[in-house]
């Protein structure tokens, strides 16, 4: 269905960026990152965005959050430092206390103008999360950038960008929750930070004991890495009806056993492969990010905010993926997730040292990350929970275009579900939508429209696609 709405365009007026340092002097020291942190695939900045309604009060959210940020940095002072690279490209944090970048801004737009269903891609994202010149490098740059943009309705948008080598989603939410609690007047956060990156450092001597096909060197002899030009960005909503429709394809022996994440991942991997039209013999890859905190015995300490996840990978030929029932992809996804154990993580840290911190392969690869339980939707800075909270867009990473996030979402009908930002070259996106709709063809019309609604919402911001 064609979208007849005009794209949302607005103006953002920013004050000069400033550095926010810890609220009190911190020790000048060098802190080593773990060998899980220190890998090529995490050397990029990840964007997050939170939309808040006004609370009828007179407090300035920019002032409140800026003050709380300084207090939180007194506890999380490595964030106020800078990354340096030592022998063997080993990254360390130089705790200089210089601070994080902070931008205060105003936009001539209301929260309501963004529409009833807030979801990526967002209009004018590059204005709501301004890329301060010279700030986006991995080394010698601020590790965190925060922008608070006041809206004319009394609400505000909090957008931030984090150097991923410092933290994963769980660690970032822990830090943001500390800022939120201090903003609400708490004397200290409910969870105190734990550095202890040595817990995920390689053994001496290192010894790779597990298979890590995600780090195999794969030559892109057919030019199958997705080009970044003419990329279409859209979001797709999966509520109870959509998930129920997809469960019709689950094999009998997996009924009641597979999770919603596994089902959606298998479905999207298959539809994406069909849309890309690879040669039948080509090997297609799916990476399912797995939080490994609970895999350790004892578990990693409460408060640990480093990266503690793995990139387990499943592989299939395009022919099998496209022609076999969905159960084929589902079995492969489930098996890849089961691979992640404590020994797998120890082996992974060892591999990073032995192979020189390789990047996971991106040749014919699709990556999915489930942040439905990360806690972005619960962050309350004194203005209640966000109308939307989570990743600012799909396709981010050291190699853009290969990743999607699973984000908790309530659509404009009040249905709770998952929204998934997706990016593909425009012709492939059209084929992807067609294939996904075919899978959902037996969904009642009132629910089936949710997929089209998400598609239309994305088309309404075509003018800013290049900035996303």
N, C-alpha and C positions, 0 to 999 in steps of 0.2 A: 504494500500500500504506500502510495507516495505521501510525503510529509510536506504539508503546505505552510508550516509555521516558519517565521523568520528566525534566523539564528540569533541567539542572545549575544549582544555586544554591549560592553560597558567600559567605563574608564576607571583606572586605579591610580590614585595619587599616593606615592610613597615618600616617606622621609628618607634621609640618607641612612644607609645601613650602618649599624654600629656593632661593636663587639661587647658582649655581655660576659664578664669574668665571674668566677666564683665569688660568693659574698664575703669570703674571708680568705686570707693568704693560705696557699696550699704548698705542699712540699714539691720542690723541683727534683724530679726523678725520671728515670727511664723505666717503662713497663713493657715487658714482652707480651706479644699477642700469642695465642695458641697456634698450633699448626693446622687447626680447622679454620680459624679466622684468616690465617695468612695464606690464602690461595687465590689464584688469578681470577676465578669466577666470582669473587666477592669484592673485587677492586672497582667499585662504582658507588654512586650515590642513589639511594632509594627514596622516592617521594611519597609522602603521606599527606592526606588532607582531611580535616574535620570541619563540619558545618554546624554552627550553633545558633539557636533562636535567642532572641533577647529575653531577659528576665524581668524587665520593667524597672530595673534599678539604675543607678547613676554611675556605678563603677565602670572604669575604662578597662576593657579586657586586655588591651595591649599593656597597660601599666601593671595590672595584676599579674599577668603571665610573665612579663619581663622580670618582675621582682621575685616571683616564685622560681623562675629559671635560674637566677643567680644563687638562690638558696640551695636548689637541687644540685647545682654544679659544685658546691662545697663538699658534697658527698660523692658525686660522680665526676670528680675533677679530671680524670683522663679525657673526658669529652672536651674539656677546655684546652687540651694540648694539640699537638700536631704529629702526624706520622712521619717517621724517617725510615730510610731503607739502609740496612747494613749488609755485611758480607752474605753472599748467597741469596740476595734479595729478601732477606729476613726483615719483616716489618716490626718496628717498635713504636711505642707512643712516648714522645717527649712531652712530659707534663709541664708545659711552659706556663700554664695559667692564662694564656692570651685570651681565651674566651671563645664563644660561639657567635656566629653572625645573627643579628636580630634586625628585623625590618618592621616598622610600624606603617600602616597604610589605611586608606579609606577608599571605598568603591561606591559609585553612584548606582547601586543596584540593591534590590531587596532579596531576601532568601526565597520568597515566593516566586520571584521571576525565574529562578532556576528550574521551576517546574515541580509537579507533585512527587516525582520519583527521582531523587538525587542518586546518580550513579555515573561512573566514568563512561565515556570521556567528558570532562568538564570544560565549559567554555572559558577561554582566556586563562588557562592554567599557568601559562608563562608569566602572566601578570600577578596572579595570586601566589605564585612561588617563583619569585624573581631570581634569575641566575646572575648573581653579582659577579661582574667580570673578575676573572682570576681566582674564583672561589671553588670551582668544581673539580680541581685536580685531586688526586689521591694523596700525594705527598705535599707537605708544607702548606696545607690549606686548612681552613676551619673544618672540623669534623661534623659539624651540625649547623644548619641554617634554619631559622624559624621566622616565619612571617605571619603577623596578625593583621588581618584586614577587617576593619569595621564596615558594616553594611548600614544602609539608610534606615532599615527597619528596626535597628537596635541589636540585631544579631551580629555574628562575626564568623570569619573563616580563619582557622589555624592551619597553616600548611608548613611542612618541614621537610628537610632533605638530610638524610643521614649517610655517612660513609659506612657501607655495609660491613667492612672488616671489623668494625667495633662491636656490632650487635646484630642479632637476628630479630625477627618480629617480636618474640617473647621478651627479649632484653630491651628493645625499644619501648614497648608498652610499659614495662616495669619502670623505666626512666620517666616516661611521660606521665605515668600515674603518680610518681613521686612529685613531679611538678604540679599536677592537679591537686593532690592532697595539700601541698604547701599553699597553693593558691586559695584553697578553701579555708585556710587558717590553722591547719594542723601544725603542731610543733616539729614533728619529724615524720617521714614517710612510714607507712606500715611495714614495708619491706626494705631493709637496708641493703646496699649493694655489696656484692662479693666479687672480687676480681679473679683471683685463683686460676688464671689461664693456663698454668702449668698442668692442670687436671686433664687438658686435652692436647698436651705436647707429646711429640713422638717419643717412643721408647729408645733406650740406648743399649744395644744397637737397634736401629729400626728394622722391622721385619714384616713384610706384607703377607698376611695370612689368608686374606679373602679376595674374591674376584671383585674388581672395580671396573666394569666395562664402560662406565660413564666417563672414565678418563683415558680410554683407548685413543690413540692417534688415528684419526680417520681422514683420509684425503678426500677433498670435495672435487672429485674428477669430473662431475657432471654439472657443477655450478648450482647445487641445490640449496645452498644457504639462501634464505629469503632476502631479496633486495629490500632496502628501506624506502625506496621511492614508490609513490602511489600506494601507500599503506592505508587501509581502511580500519578505523577503530570503532568497535561497537561493543555493547554489553548485552548479555542474555540472562534472563531471569528464569530460575528453576524453582518453582513452588511445589506444594504437595501434589498437584495434579500432574505436573511435568515429570516429577520423579516417579510417580506411580505409573505413568505411561511407559517410562523407560524400563521399569522393573518387569514389564511383560517380556523383555528380551533376556532376562536372567535365566541361565540353565537351571533345571530342576534341582540338581545337586548343590547349587549355591543359594537356593531360596532361603531367605532369612539369615544369610551369613555375610553377604557383601554389604559394605557401608555405602552411604550416599556418595561419599568422596570417590570410592572405587568405581561405582557405577557411572558417575558423571565423567570421571577421567577416561574410562574406557570408551564412552560414547563420544567425547570430544576428540580423542585421539583418532578414532575411526573416521569421524566426519571430516576432520581436518585433513587427514591423509587423502580421502576421496576428493576433497576440494583442491588439493595441491596437484593432483594428477601425476604422481611420480611413475617411473617405469616399474612394472610389476616386480622385478627382481631386486629393486632397491630396498635397503634395510632402513626401516623407520624406527625412531627412538622416542620413548617417553620417559621423562624424569619426574618422579613423585617426591617432592621434598618431605622428609620425615624428621620430626622433632625427636631427638634421641635422649632428651633429659631423663626420661623414665627408664631408659634401656640400661642404665648403669646400676651397679650394685656395690656400694650404696648409690642412690641417685645423686645427681649433681646438687650441690647445696642450694637451698632457697636463697635467692638474691643474685645468683650467677647470671650475668647479663651478656656473656659472650655468645658467639655463634655455636650452637650445639645441635646441628642438624646435618643430614646427609643427602646426597643426590642419587639414590638408587635408580637404576635404569632398567627398563624392559625393552626388548627388541623384537621386531617382526618384519617379515618381508611385506611390502606394500600389497602384494597379491593376496596374502593370507589375511591381512588386516581388512582389506576391502571386501573380500569375497566370503570369508568365514563368518559365522554368526558372531554377535557381540560378545558371547561367552569366551571366545578366543582372546580378545583384548582384555577382558575382565580377569581371566586367570593370570595373564602375564602381569597385570598391574598388581594384583594381590600378592603374587610371588615376589615381585621386586620390593614391595613394602616389608615383607617378612624377612628379607635379607638383613635388615638393619638391627644389629645387636651391639652389645658393648665391644665385643671383639672386632666387629666390623668397623666401629669408630676408631679403635686403637690402630687397626690395620690402615685405615684411611689417613690418620695422622702420620703414620710411618711412610706411606706412599708419597705424601706431600714433600717429605724431606728427601726421599730417594730420587723422585722424579723431578724435583725442582718446582713445586707448586703449580702443577699444570691446570689449565682450564678444562672443565668438562667439555666433551665434544658437542658441538652445535650443528653438525652436519645431519640434516633430516631429523632434528630433535625438537620436541615440544616439551615444555616444562610447566608443571602446575604446582601451586603452593596454596595450601588451605589455611586461611587466616580467620576462619569463622569463630575460632575459640581463642584468638590472640588477645582480645580485649579492647580493640580500638573503639568499639561501639559503646563501651562503658566509661570512657574517660570523661570525667566531670570536673571542670575547672571553676565551678560555682554557678554555671549557667545550665545545669542539667546535662543529660546525656546528649550526644550529637544527633542531628537529623541524619547525618551520614558520617561514618568514620572508617578510614582504612586506606589502602593503596590509592594513589591519585590517578593511576592509569595502568593498563596492561602493557606487556611488551618491554618492560624495563629490564635492565641488566647490562653486564659488561658487553654482551652481544645483544642489542635490542631486537625485539620482535619475536622472541621464542617463548615468552613466559605469560601465563595467566594466573590470576589470583581468584580464590573462592572467598567471597565476601558476604557476611550475613546481611540480609536486606529484607525490608518490608515494602511491598509494592503499594500502589495507590488504592488497592482494594483491601488493604489490611492483611494480606497474606504474607506470612513469614517464609523466607526461602533463602536462596543463594543467588547473588548476581556475579557474573563472570565477565570481566573485560577481556576483549579478544581483539587481536589485530592480525590481518592477513592482507596480501595484495588485493586490490579491489575485485578483480575477476574471480579470484579464489574465494573471497568473502561471499560473493553472490552464490557460488556453488555450495559453500558451507551452510549458508542459511537454508538453501533448498533441501539439502540432505538432512539437516536437523529438523526441519519442518516435516519431512517425510517420516522420521522416527516418531514424531509427536502427532501424527495425523489422526489418531483416535482420541486425542484430548478434546473435551468439550470446548466449543467455540469461545466461551467466556474466559476459559483458562488459556487456551491456545493463543489468544490475543496478547498474552503477557510477553511472549517472545517477540511479536511484532511491535509491541509498545516499546520494548527496550531498543529494538532496531531503529524505530522512528526517532526516539530520543537522541540516539547517537547521530542520525542523519541531520538533526536540527542544529548541529554545531560543526558543520563541515568547514566553515571558515577558519576554524582553529585547529583542524586536524594536523596541519604541518607543525604546530607548536607542541603537539602531544607525542 
